[in-house]
Amino acid sequence: MTALTVLLGGVVACQGGNGGDSAVVDPYDPAAVRYGLAPQPHPDVTYQPDVVFVGGGGNAVRSVTDDGLTWRIDPDAKHAEDLALGRVMFLTSRAVGRVVEARRDGGDLAVTIAPVELTEVIRDGSFRTDAPVPLDRPIAYSAGTPAWTVADLPPEPTPSGGTGGGAPIAETGGALPSGVATGGGERVWPGGGAPVGRARLVPVGAPAPRPPAPPARLSGSETAQTGDARLTAECCRDGVAARFDYDDSEIRMSGSVSLLMDRPRGTFDFAISGATITRAEFSITGGAGLRVAVKAATKVGNTRNLSKSLVLPTSFDFPVGTILGVPFSVRVSQSLEIKTAFSAKDGYLEAGGEYSLSGAFGYGYHRPYWGPVSPGGFGVRKSLTNSITGVSVGVSGLVVSYDVKFSVGIGVVGFHAGLYVALRASVGASLGSGAGAPLLACRGAGFGLTLRYGLDYSIPKVVADVLNFFLRTFHTKPIKNRGELGDEHVVLRRSETVPPDAPLCVG
């Protein structure tokens, strides 16, 4: 593997080009904070021919749904009438996507978009940071409590080809949650890709109403309650953290996982030629450690165990400003998988640990070669194994897998098209009954750390499933849960056990 070399260039924080409208250029202007910064054409960037610069930026937006897919905009915005089915709307750094519906609704133009890859917007251009971007002034974007926040993990395949309980730690997925409304009625489309401007609109049935997105705000902490789960996301001066509390009256599980950081910063450099990313370098500095604390309790034992995907519905954006007119941002998002494995009723298990990490993590890509940069300096500050405590007449266990992703690009909450690098930590703890459980040590813990990286995007499968469930109403091509190019690198795998002849394990 090759080392990452970060090449630095110039950040242009101005309008540039010949946009000719009054869109704001300050990424922390109230309109830009809420809806994103406007793009501007630039002579050094070639866009795809179907991209429409609507004009007006955040000032042209009236509202957006919580999933980020339907934007109600000013129909008198400079180029709003040029929006057509199949074209790509580029209104702000967040309001960008392929138009699948545009219709008049009262005094608004309601435009529904499908997520796009970065190369569906930009055909040619080179973009790089002038200096590391400090991750110290986050804008919190919340999706409220969308259907994809909490979902059951798919069953784990058994050797016979059937399914058992739970899924492998290394896999992320989710069954489509029940009760997701799709709306009804036949869709009637304007023919031939005609503009859907003021005089060309064709009435169509709308999907079931979805609530507007909560207001964005300058904040490093957001909490959401969805069903039996309470989720809190935190970011980023001292690190990134996900906290969860789950209680369905039969099973309780709570905890927190934190990527500890010291003044984190991001740098990137990439080039697009002929709608292909030919070079990409992206790194995050400031990694300092990982801390985990979890506990679980059950009333029902092996009658039912927990196996859930938790996608925190808040992302934290750090605007870069515009580079050659493109309003990029660095985004931080998080997800969790939680599982219990109790074999007896009234069981309880608790564990916590802390590990040190150091240095940068990221990757370099020079087509077709990848070069990951992994954090180093791993050390045990607090042993997870030594912390395990609990009460159970049978074997008990729990697993938490934590995914924190950093991306740079454009797009809505849950879907950020650009470059990404993510750390996935998987922590497991088990406790025997003290009566001699077969094939299990009395106390055991496992820790794994994987670096994931790639181009364009990577989203939890459960998010992709729900987006596709909604978008199929518009007969649009389904999105995949990750872009074509990407790889992963195992940073560390570690397991610890207390020997079976330890006093606690003597039956």
C-alpha positions in Angstrom: 0.0 0.0 0.0 1.3 3.5 -0.8 1.3 6.4 1.6 -1.0 9.3 1.2 0.5 12.6 0.0 -1.8 15.6 0.4 -1.4 18.2 -2.3 -2.6 21.6 -1.4 -3.9 24.3 -3.7 -6.3 27.3 -3.5 -9.7 27.6 -2.0 -11.8 30.2 -3.7 -14.5 31.6 -1.3 -16.3 33.8 -3.8 -19.0 33.6 -6.4 -16.8 33.2 -9.5 -18.1 32.6 -13.0 -21.0 34.4 -14.5 -23.9 33.3 -12.2 -25.4 36.8 -12.3 -27.7 36.4 -9.3 -27.7 37.7 -5.7 -27.0 34.4 -4.0 -25.0 34.7 -0.7 -21.4 33.6 -0.6 -21.0 33.3 3.2 -21.6 29.6 4.2 -22.7 30.8 7.7 -25.3 33.2 6.4 -28.7 32.1 7.8 -30.1 31.1 4.4 -26.9 29.1 3.6 -26.9 27.5 7.0 -30.5 26.3 6.6 -30.5 25.2 3.0 -26.9 25.2 1.8 -24.6 27.5 -0.3 -25.3 28.3 -3.9 -23.1 27.0 -6.8 -21.7 29.3 -9.4 -20.5 28.5 -12.9 -16.7 28.8 -13.3 -14.6 28.7 -16.5 -12.3 25.9 -15.0 -15.2 23.6 -14.4 -17.3 21.7 -17.0 -20.7 20.6 -15.8 -22.9 17.9 -17.3 -25.2 19.4 -20.0 -28.4 18.6 -18.1 -27.4 20.5 -14.9 -29.6 23.5 -14.2 -28.3 26.3 -12.0 -31.6 27.6 -10.6 -30.2 30.7 -9.0 -30.9 32.4 -5.7 -29.4 29.7 -3.4 -31.0 29.3 0.0 -33.0 32.5 -0.5 -35.0 30.7 -3.2 -36.0 27.8 -0.9 -39.3 27.9 1.1 -38.9 24.5 2.8 -37.6 20.9 2.3 -39.0 17.6 3.5 -37.2 15.7 6.3 -35.8 13.2 3.8 -34.2 16.0 1.8 -35.9 14.9 -1.4 -38.7 17.4 -2.0 -37.8 21.1 -2.2 -40.4 23.8 -2.3 -38.8 26.7 -4.1 -39.7 30.1 -5.5 -41.2 29.5 -9.0 -39.8 32.9 -10.0 -36.2 31.9 -9.3 -34.0 32.8 -12.3 -33.9 29.4 -14.0 -36.7 27.5 -12.1 -38.7 27.2 -15.3 -35.8 25.3 -16.9 -36.2 22.4 -14.5 -37.5 19.3 -16.3 -37.9 15.6 -15.6 -34.5 13.9 -15.9 -32.5 17.1 -15.5 -30.2 17.8 -12.5 -31.2 20.6 -10.2 -28.3 22.4 -8.6 -29.7 25.0 -6.3 -27.5 24.7 -3.3 -24.8 22.4 -1.8 -27.7 20.4 -0.4 -30.4 20.9 -3.0 -28.8 18.9 -5.8 -30.3 15.9 -7.5 -32.1 14.5 -10.6 -35.6 15.8 -11.0 -38.3 13.1 -10.8 -41.2 15.4 -10.3 -41.8 19.2 -10.5 -45.3 20.6 -9.9 -47.0 23.8 -8.9 -48.4 23.6 -5.3 -50.0 26.9 -4.3 -47.4 29.6 -4.7 -44.5 27.2 -4.7 -42.8 25.0 -7.2 -42.4 21.5 -5.5 -39.4 19.7 -6.9 -38.6 16.1 -5.9 -35.1 14.9 -6.7 -33.3 11.6 -6.6 -29.7 11.4 -5.3 -27.0 11.7 -7.9 -23.3 10.9 -8.0 -20.7 13.7 -8.2 -19.8 12.8 -11.8 -23.5 13.2 -12.8 -23.0 16.9 -11.9 -19.4 17.6 -12.8 -17.7 16.4 -16.0 -14.3 18.0 -15.6 -12.5 19.9 -12.8 -9.8 19.8 -10.2 -10.5 20.7 -6.6 -8.2 20.9 -3.5 -8.0 22.6 -0.2 -5.6 25.5 0.4 -5.2 24.5 4.1 -6.7 21.8 6.4 -10.4 22.5 7.1 -10.9 22.7 10.9 -13.8 20.6 12.1 -14.7 23.0 14.9 -17.9 24.9 13.8 -20.5 22.3 12.9 -23.8 22.9 11.3 -26.2 20.2 12.5 -28.7 19.0 9.9 -31.4 16.7 11.3 -33.8 14.6 9.3 -36.2 14.4 12.2 -37.3 10.8 12.8 -37.4 9.2 9.3 -38.4 5.6 8.8 -34.8 4.5 8.3 -33.5 5.6 11.7 -34.2 2.2 13.4 -34.6 -1.1 11.6 -34.2 -4.8 12.3 -30.9 -6.3 10.9 -31.4 -9.2 8.4 -31.1 -12.7 9.8 -27.7 -14.3 9.6 -27.3 -17.0 7.0 -26.8 -20.5 8.5 -24.5 -23.1 7.0 -27.5 -24.9 5.6 -28.5 -21.9 3.7 -31.4 -20.8 6.0 -31.3 -17.9 8.4 -30.5 -17.7 12.0 -30.7 -14.9 14.5 -28.5 -11.8 13.9 -26.0 -10.8 11.2 -22.3 -10.9 10.9 -20.6 -7.9 12.6 -18.8 -6.9 9.4 -22.1 -6.5 7.5 -24.5 -3.6 7.5 -28.0 -3.9 6.3 -31.6 -3.6 7.2 -35.0 -4.8 6.3 -37.4 -2.2 5.0 -39.3 -0.8 8.0 -43.1 -1.4 7.9 -45.5 1.5 7.5 -43.6 3.6 5.0 -46.1 5.5 3.0 -45.7 5.7 -0.7 -48.8 7.6 -1.7 -51.0 6.5 -4.5 -52.3 7.4 -7.9 -50.9 7.1 -11.4 -48.1 9.5 -12.3 -48.6 11.6 -15.4 -45.4 13.0 -16.8 -44.8 15.9 -19.1 -43.8 14.3 -22.4 -40.4 14.6 -24.2 -38.6 16.1 -21.3 -40.3 19.4 -21.7 -39.7 22.1 -19.1 -42.0 22.2 -16.2 -42.1 25.9 -15.9 -45.0 28.2 -15.1 -46.9 27.4 -18.3 -45.9 23.8 -18.8 -46.9 22.1 -15.6 -48.8 18.9 -15.7 -50.9 17.9 -12.6 -49.7 14.7 -11.0 -50.7 12.9 -7.8 -48.3 13.6 -4.9 -46.9 11.0 -2.5 -48.2 10.9 1.0 -47.2 14.1 2.9 -43.9 14.1 4.7 -43.0 16.6 7.4 -40.6 19.4 6.8 -37.0 19.1 7.9 -36.2 20.6 11.3 -34.3 23.8 11.1 -30.6 23.5 10.8 -28.5 25.2 13.5 -25.0 25.8 14.6 -24.7 23.0 17.2 -22.4 20.1 18.2 -25.2 18.0 19.7 -28.6 16.7 18.5 -31.0 14.2 20.0 -33.9 12.3 18.4 -36.5 10.0 19.9 -37.8 7.4 17.5 -40.0 4.6 18.8 -38.1 2.7 21.5 -34.8 4.4 20.8 -33.3 7.7 21.9 -30.3 8.7 19.8 -27.8 11.5 20.4 -25.1 12.6 18.0 -22.2 14.8 19.0 -19.4 16.4 17.1 -16.5 17.4 16.8 -13.9 19.6 18.6 -12.9 16.7 21.0 -14.2 13.9 18.8 -17.4 12.3 17.4 -19.8 10.4 19.6 -23.0 8.4 19.3 -25.2 7.7 22.4 -28.2 5.4 22.4 -30.9 4.3 24.8 -33.2 1.5 23.8 -36.0 0.2 25.9 -39.0 -1.9 24.6 -40.1 -3.1 28.1 -38.5 -6.5 27.5 -35.0 -5.6 26.5 -33.0 -2.6 27.5 -29.7 -1.6 26.0 -27.8 1.7 26.3 -24.3 3.0 25.7 -22.0 5.3 23.9 -19.2 5.0 21.4 -16.7 7.9 20.9 -14.0 8.5 18.4 -11.7 10.7 20.5 -10.0 13.5 18.5 -7.7 16.4 19.1 -8.5 19.4 16.9 -9.6 17.3 13.9 -9.0 18.7 10.4 -9.7 17.5 6.8 -7.8 17.9 3.6 -8.7 16.8 0.1 -7.5 16.9 -3.5 -9.3 15.3 -6.4 -9.7 15.6 -10.2 -12.6 14.6 -12.5 -11.9 14.1 -16.2 -14.5 13.0 -18.7 -17.0 12.3 -15.9 -14.5 10.0 -14.2 -12.7 10.6 -10.9 -9.1 10.0 -11.9 -7.3 11.2 -8.7 -8.5 11.5 -5.1 -6.8 12.1 -1.8 -8.7 12.6 1.4 -7.5 12.5 5.0 -8.6 13.4 8.5 -6.1 14.3 11.1 -6.4 14.4 14.9 -7.3 10.8 15.8 -6.7 10.2 19.5 -8.6 7.1 20.6 -11.8 5.1 20.9 -14.0 4.8 24.0 -17.0 2.5 24.4 -19.4 1.9 27.3 -22.4 -0.4 26.9 -24.9 -2.3 29.1 -27.9 -4.5 28.4 -30.6 -6.3 30.3 -33.4 -8.7 29.4 -36.5 -10.0 30.9 -37.2 -12.6 28.3 -33.8 -14.4 27.7 -33.4 -16.3 24.5 -37.1 -16.0 23.7 -36.1 -12.8 21.9 -32.8 -11.0 21.5 -32.1 -7.6 20.1 -30.6 -7.0 16.6 -31.0 -3.5 15.4 -29.6 -1.0 13.0 -29.5 2.6 14.3 -28.7 5.3 11.8 -28.3 8.6 13.7 -30.6 11.1 11.8 -28.2 14.0 12.3 -25.2 14.9 10.2 -22.7 17.7 10.9 -21.5 19.8 8.1 -18.4 22.0 7.9 -18.6 24.3 4.9 -15.5 24.7 2.8 -16.9 27.6 0.9 -16.8 27.4 -2.9 -13.9 25.9 -4.8 -14.1 27.0 -8.4 -17.7 27.8 -7.8 -18.6 24.4 -6.3 -19.9 24.6 -2.7 -18.3 21.7 -1.0 -18.6 20.7 2.7 -17.0 18.1 4.9 -19.7 16.0 6.5 -19.7 13.7 9.5 -22.3 11.0 10.0 -22.7 8.0 12.2 -24.5 4.7 12.5 -24.7 1.8 15.0 -25.6 -1.9 15.1 -26.6 -3.3 18.4 -27.2 -6.9 19.4 -27.8 -9.0 22.5 -27.3 -12.7 23.0 -28.9 -13.7 26.3 -29.7 -17.3 26.9 -31.6 -16.9 30.2 -34.2 -14.5 31.6 -33.4 -11.6 33.8 -29.8 -11.3 32.5 -27.7 -8.2 32.8 -24.3 -7.4 31.1 -22.1 -4.3 31.2 -18.7 -3.5 29.7 -16.5 -0.5 28.9 -13.1 0.1 27.4 -10.8 2.7 26.0 -8.1 2.4 23.3 -5.6 4.9 22.0 -5.1 5.7 18.3 -2.9 8.3 16.7 -2.2 10.0 13.4 -4.2 10.6 10.3 -6.6 8.2 8.5 -7.6 8.4 4.9 -6.5 7.3 1.4 -5.0 8.2 -1.9 -6.4 7.0 -5.2 -4.5 7.4 -8.5 -6.6 5.4 -11.0 -6.6 2.4 -10.7 -4.4 2.2 -7.5 -5.6 2.7 -3.9 -3.4 3.6 -0.9 -5.0 3.6 2.5 -3.6 5.5 5.4 -4.5 3.9 8.7 -4.3 5.3 12.3 -1.5 3.9 14.4 -0.4 4.0 18.0 -2.9 1.5 19.2 -2.8 0.8 22.9 -5.2 -0.3 25.7 -6.0 2.4 28.2 -8.8 0.5 29.8 -9.3 -3.2 29.2 -12.8 -4.1 28.0 -12.4 -7.6 29.3 -11.5 -6.6 32.8 -14.6 -4.3 32.9 -17.2 -7.0 32.1 -19.7 -7.5 34.8 -23.2 -9.0 34.9 -25.7 -11.4 36.3 -27.1 -14.4 34.4 -27.8 -18.0 35.0 -26.9 -18.6 31.4 -24.4 -17.3 28.8 -24.9 -13.6 27.9 -23.3 -11.4 25.3 -23.6 -8.2 23.4 -22.1 -6.7 20.3 -21.9 -3.0 19.2 -20.6 -2.0 15.8 -20.0 1.7 15.3 -19.5 3.5 11.9 -18.3 7.1 11.8 -17.9 8.5 8.2 -16.3 11.6 7.0 -17.1 12.7 3.5 -16.5 15.7 1.3 -18.9 16.6 -1.5 -22.5 17.8 -2.1 -25.9 16.4 -1.3 -28.7 15.9 1.2 -28.8 14.4 4.7 -28.1 10.7 4.4 -26.6 10.9 0.9 -23.4 12.9 0.3 -21.8 12.5 -3.1 -18.1 12.9 -3.2 -15.2 11.2 -1.4 -15.5 9.4 1.9 -13.4 7.7 4.6 -14.9 5.8 7.5 -13.8 4.0 10.6 -15.9 1.0 11.7 -15.3 -0.3 15.2 -16.9 -3.6 16.3 -16.8 -4.5 20.0 -18.2 -7.7 21.6 -18.4 -8.9 25.2 -19.5 -12.2 26.6 -20.0 -13.6 30.1 -20.5 -17.2 31.0 -22.8 -18.5 33.7 -20.0 -19.6 36.0 -21.3 -23.1 35.7 -19.2 -24.2 32.7 -20.8 -23.1 29.5 -19.5 -25.2 26.6 -17.2 -23.6 24.0 -17.2 -20.2 25.7 -14.7 -18.7 28.1 -16.2 -17.2 31.2 -15.4 -13.7 30.2 -14.4 -12.6 26.7 -14.1 -9.5 24.6 -13.3 -8.8 21.0 -12.3 -5.6 19.2 -12.1 -4.9 15.5 -11.3 -1.7 13.6 -11.7 -1.4 9.8 -11.0 1.5 7.5 -13.4 2.0 4.7 -12.9 4.5 1.8 -14.1 5.2 -1.6 -15.5 7.6 -4.3 -18.9 9.1 -4.7 -20.9 7.9 -1.7 -21.6 5.2 0.9 -24.8 5.0 2.8 -26.4 2.4 5.1 -28.4 -0.1 3.2 -31.5 0.6 5.2 -31.3 4.2 4.1 -31.0 3.2 0.5 -33.9 0.7 0.9 -36.3 3.4 2.2 -35.2 6.0 -0.4 -35.8 3.5 -3.1 -39.2 2.5 -1.6 -40.2 6.2 -2.0 -38.5 6.9 -5.3 -40.1 3.9 -7.1 -43.3 5.9 -7.0 -41.7 8.0 -9.7 -40.4 5.1 -11.7 -36.8 6.1 -11.3 -33.7 4.0 -11.3 -32.9 2.6 -7.8 -29.8 3.8 -6.0 -27.3 1.4 -4.6 -26.0 1.7 -1.0 -22.4 2.5 -2.2 -20.6 3.9 -5.2 -18.8 1.7 -7.7 -15.3 2.4 -6.4 -14.2 1.7 -2.9 -12.2 -0.6 -0.7 -11.6 -1.4 3.0 -8.6 -2.2 5.1 -8.5 -4.1 8.4 -6.6 -2.0 10.9 -6.8 -4.2 13.9 -8.4 -7.4 15.2 -8.0 -8.2 18.9 -9.6 -10.7 21.2 -9.1 -11.3 25.0 -10.4 -14.0 27.3 -10.2 -14.8 30.9 -8.8 -18.4 31.2 -11.4 -21.0 32.0 -9.6 -21.9 35.3 -10.0 -18.4 36.7 -11.9 -18.4 40.0 -15.0 -16.8 38.5 -15.3 -19.6 36.0 -15.2 -22.5 38.4 -18.6 -24.1 38.5 
